[in-house]
Amino acid sequence: MDIHVLQTLPYSNVNRDDLGSPKTLTFGGTNRTRISSQAWKRPTRKAVEEAIGEQAVRTRRLPQQVAGELTDNRGWPADLAELAAAQIIRSTDSKLALEQGDKTTASLLFLPDTAAPALADIAEDHREALHKALGTKAAAKALLPKDDIHAVLRSLNGSIALFGRMLAEIPGAGVDGAVQVAHAFTTHSTAVQADFFTAVDDAEQWATDAGSAHMNTAEYSSGVFYRYATLDVRELTDNLTDPDAHHADTVTARTLAAAFATAFITSLPQAKKTSTAPHTIPDLVHIAVRSDRPVSLAAAFEQPVPALAAGWAEGSREALDDYAQRIRRLLGGSGLIHSAYASIDDKPRDGLGNQVASYPELVDAALAAVWPPEGAGQ
């Protein structure tokens, strides 16, 4: 399921580089403003988790989470809880390493938010053995059941099934992400714009010095962005399928696909939001369902869209439509199951399929193409 988005952002800087400037790239021989895939994936993931009522946590502080669960919710003394938390990692018999006084892991972990309580349960079952080892040389040895801990570290929820997980230290814990997100970029050439600003010290109004208390320069950009993501429905279904089950969990897969498509369309990175409030929605969204492979339409903008009297948005919609028609002709319709779009205007876009009235209707139509309603076509 390919999702193509055209979105106009006003004067803003929703994704900064290491110097605080808007990120850029050179494409088609011209400079463009870029928004990294990571910057858009995080708000998308957070929106998905809110929609499905499940959260995943990316953290190096798992030992602190477990220790906090034991002390705050189960009444363990701090020293015993800290030993148990360190044992959660030491007992994995893996390459996971502890740092900062056994309070953090060397690697970032991506786990369901239920993982820390589940690991605390394991510690609870072996509290006596941990108590005996406290303050002795035995505390440096593995005291907890490795297989039980591995089972928790391998567990996943809807968010992890969608976005995947890299965890090479635990065998079988890696999850291939069903979602791929491209870096967004402007369909036209852009230039970074500087904003000189000052701040006044409110407590110094009585002073004779009328100067500023702080002066600096910030950098921003604006433009029409092409955004693209693809969801591998087969991969998502495989991630949700229990190896011992006799059928795939298509109900959950459909729920997650709907949540992801909706979140990707409506989400926005949050950098500099208090000073720019760039809360636009897409001008156009096109969704194609294919049976063969993903097809990005990014090359539609290798030649930058020229500025017209009406701006870049209309020209960007025209360029996307024209390129999609050319691609469809080259491929001969092979693999295309469904194609539709919703747009801020009512102009027909033959390359983008059927026009629908709204983004919710667009998502529903794509899902129906992937998972036809019972009785459809009979």
N, C-alpha and C positions, 0 to 999 in steps of 0.2 A: 504494500500500500504506500504509494508515493504521495507526499504532501508538498505542494509548491505554494509559496506565499510571497506576495508582494506587499510590502508595508512601508509606509512613509513615516519617518521619524523626524521631528522638528529639531531645532537647535538643542543638542544633547550630547552626552558621552556615557552611554550605558555600559561600555566595556573599555577599560583603560589599560594602557601598557605600563611597563615598569616606571615610566617617567610621568604618568598621569595623563598622557595624550591619548586621543582616540586611536585604536589599532587600525592599521592600513595594510594594503597589499597593492601590488602592481598587476593588473590584468588587462589584456588587450593593449598594452603599452601605455596605460594611463593609471594614475593613482586613484584608488578607491578607499572608502572607509569600510572597515571589516569589524564584525562582531563574532568572537570565537564561538565554536560549538559548545564548549564547556560553559560559557556565560549564559547560553540559552537553555542548555540541558538542565541546569540546576533549578531555575524557576519552573521549568516544565515538570521535572520530577517532583518538586514540592507540591505543585498543583495536582498531579496525579495522585500522590499520597493522600492529599486532603479529600479528593473525590472518592477514593476507594476505602478510606478509613484505615489504612495501613501505612506505617512509616518504616523506612530503613535509615540506619545511622552509619555515616562514614566517619570513623574516628580512630585515633591511636590510644584513646583513653579507656579502652575496655577494662583493664584492671581496676581503674578508679570507679568505673560504673559498677562493677561487681562488688567492690569493697563498700561502696555507698549503699547498694542494695542490702548488703548483710548488716551494716551498722544502723542504717536509718529505718529499715523496715523489718528487721529480724532480731534486733537487739544484740548483735555480736559486739564484743570488744574490738577496738580499732586494730590492735596488733594482730589478733587472730584473723580478722577480716582481710587485712593487707596480705597476710601469708596465703590465705585461700585465693585471693585475687591473683597473686603471683603464680600460685600452683596451677591455675587455669591455663596459663601459658606454658609453664615448665612441663606440665604433664602431657602436652600435645605430641611430644616426640617428633618435632618438626623443626623447620628453620626459623620459626617465629622467635624473635629475640625481644628481651625486655630492656628498657632504658629508663633514665631519670629515676633511679632508686626503685625500680620495679613498678613504676606507676604508669608507664606508657609502653606501647609496643613499637618496635622499629618500623613496622609496616602499617599503612592505613588499612583498616578492616572495614568492610561494608556488610552489615548484618541487619537482620530484622530488629526492631526495637524491643522485641521479646527475648533477645539473646541473653542479655545480662541477667534478667530474672531466672531464665532457664539454667544458666551456668551457676547462679547462686544456689539453685535447687541441688545441683550436683555436689557443691561444697557442703550444703546442709546435710546431705546423706552421709558425708564422710567427716563430719565435724570432730568426732572423737579422735580419728587418726591425725587430723590437722593439729588438734590441741596437744597431742602427745609429742608432735614434732616441733612445736613452737619453741624457739630458742635453742634448738639442737642442730647437729650436722644433718639430720634427716630432712630438715626443711629445704635443703638444696636438691633433694631427690624428688622424682615424680611420685606423688601421693594420690592422685586422682585418676579415675579410669579414662584412658586415652580415647577409647571408642565413643564414649558418651559425650566427651567434649567435642570430638570431631563431628559428631552428628549435629550438634548445635551450630558449629562454625560452617557446616555445609548447608544449613537450612536457608531457605529463601522465602520471600513473599512476592507480591505482585510487582513491586518496584524493582526488585532485583531481577525478576524474570524478564522485565522489559529492558532495563539498562545494563544488565550484565554485572559481572564481578571478576576482577583479577585478584586471585589469591593463590599463588603458586606454592606457598609454603604448606598448605594443607591439601593432600591428595583428594581430588574430586570436588574441591570447593569452588573452583573456577566455573563461571557461568558465561557463556557466549551471549552478548547482548543482542536482543531482537531489534533494537532501535539503532539507527545510524543517523547522525545529525551533521550536516555540513556547516562550515563557517558561512555566516551571512555576509553579503557584500553589496555595496551600492551598484545599481545598474548603470551608473554614469560616473564621470570623473568628479572628484571632490577635493576640497582643500580644507585643511585644519584652520579654524577661526579662533583667534585669541580673545580672551575677555579679561581686561584689567579690572580688578575690583579692590575695594577698600572696606575696612570695618572700623567703626567708631567705638571707642571705649565709653560706655554709658556712664561709668562712675567718674569720669574725668571732665564732665561738661562744665564744671566751674573753673577749670584751669584756663590760663591765658593761651596755652598751646592749642590751636584749633586744628592741628594736623590729625592724620589718621593713626589709629593704634595698630593697624595691620594692613599691608598692601601685598598683592600677589597677582599672578596671571594664571588663568585656567584656560584649557583648550577644549573646543567642542567641534562638532560637525553636524551635518544634516543631510538627508537624502532619502531616496527610495531604495529599499533593501530587497534583494532576492534571498529568500530563506527556503531551505529544502531539508526534508527528513524522510526516511523510509522505514517502514515497519515490516520485518520479515515474519509473517503470520505463522509460517511453519516452525520457525525457530522459537517463537513465543509459545506455541502449543507444545512443542517438545520440552521446553523449560518447565512447563506446568504439569507434564505427564509423569506420574509415578511409574517407574519401570515395572512394578508389579501389577499395575492397573491394566484393565482390558480395553479401556477406551480413553481418549484424550478429554481433558477438561475444557471443552469448547465454550462453555458458559462463562468461565472466568476469563478465558482468552478474549472473548468478545467484549466483556466489561473493561478489560485493560486496554484493548485497542481503542475503544470509544473514549476512555479517559485520556489516553495519550494524544489522540488526534485533537480532541477538544483543547487540551492543555497546551499543545504546541501552537495551535492557532492563536490562542488568547494570552499566552504568557509574555512577559517582557523582563529582560534583565533590569536590575534595580540600581545600578550605580548612578550617582548624581541625581537621583529622583527628586530629592528635596529642593534642589536648585534649578531643575529644568522641567519636572513633571511631564515627561514625554509619553503620556499614556494614550497612544493611538491604538487603533485596531487595524488589521490588514485591509488593504483596498480590494484585494482579490485573493481567493484561495482556489486552487485546482487540485483535485485528488484523482489519481489514477490507480486502479487495481490491476496488477499484472500477474500472469502465471509463470513468467520466465525469469526476469531479473529486474532490478531497480533501473530507472532511467531518470537521471537528473537533466534539467533543462538549463543549467547554469551557462552553457555556451551560448544561449540566446543573447547574453550580454557581454560577450567577448569584445564585440564592437560597442563602445559606450553609447548609451541612448543620448541623443542631442537634446539640449534644453529647448523647449518650445514656449510659445507665449503662455500656454497653460501649465508649464512646468514639466517635470519628468514622469509623473505618475501615469498619465495617459499613454505616453510613448512607451513606457515599460510594459504596460498591459498589451499594447499592440505587438511589441517585440516578442513577448512570451507566446502569444497566440500564433504569430507567424512561424516562429521556430518549432513549436509543437506540431503544426501542420506539416512542416518539412520532415520532422523526425518520423511522424506517423507514415508519411509516404515512403520513406526509406525502409522502414521496418515492415511495411505492408500490413499493419494491424496485427502482426504476430504477437501473441501473448497478452494483448490488451483485453481485459475482461470488462472493465468499467471505466468511464471517464466523465467527469462532471466538474462544474465550477460554480462559485457564487462571487458576485462582484458588486462594487459600489455603483456601477453603471449598468444599463440594460442592453449594452451593445452585444450582438451575437459574436461568440468566439468559437469558430468552427474547430479550431485545433484543440480546444479544451473540453469538448464534449457538450453534454446537456447543461443548460443553465438552471440552477435552482435558486430559490428566493433567499435562503439564509444559510449560515454556517452550520447550525445544528442539523438542518435538512441535508446538507452536503455530507456530513459525517454519517448520518443514518443511512443514506443511500450507498455509501461505500461499504459500510458494515453489512448491509443486505446483499451486496455483491459477493462478499467473502463468505458470509454465512446466510444463505438464502432462507427465508421463512419456511416453516414446514408446509408442505403442499405446493410450494411455488414450482411452476412448470409442469405440474401433473394435470 
